[in-house]
Amino acid sequence: MDDFKLKVLLSILGGIAFSFIFILLAFILPPQKEEVQVITKPKGKLEQISQSLRER
C-alpha cells in the first residue's frame, strides 16, 4: 500500500473515531441546568420604566 493511501485511510478513520467519541459524549453527559430567574414586581417609577423598556 502506498504511503499516501495509508495516510488518507488513517486520517479518515481517525476523523470518524474522533467524531464518534464526541457524539457519544453529547448523549452521555447531561446538559447544564438553567438558572431560574425570580421576577419581582417593580417598586419605583424608574424600575417600572426600565421593565417596560426591557419588555419591548
N, C-alpha and C positions, 0 to 999 in steps of 0.2 A: 504494500500500500504506500502511496506517495506520502511524503511528509505533509504536503498541503492538504490532502484529503483527510489525513489523520487529525490535523489541527482543526479543520472545518467540522468534522464529526465530533470531536471533543468539545468544541465551543458550543455546538448545538445541544449536545447532551448536558453540558454544564448549564446552559441557559434554561433548559427545561427543568432540570433539578432545582435550580435557584428559584424559578417561578413557582414550582410545586411547593417548595418549603414556605414561601410567603403566602400562598393561597391557603395552605393548611393552618398557618399561624393566624390568618384572618378569621377562620372559622373556629379555631380553638380558643383564642384569647377573648375574654369578654370585653365588650365596649365600655368605655369610661362612662360613669354615671353623670348625668347632667345635674347641675346645682339648681335647686328650687329657689326662685326669687320670690320674696314676700312683697306683695303690692300693698302699700298703705295709702290711705286717703290723704290728699294734700291738706296741710294745716293752714298755710297762709296764702295770701294773694299771689306771691311770687312762685310758690310751689304749684298753684293752680295753672298759672301761665306756662310754667315750664312743662308741666304734664300735658297740657293741651298742644304745645308745640311738638312734643315727642310723639303724640298720637297721630299727627298728620302724616 
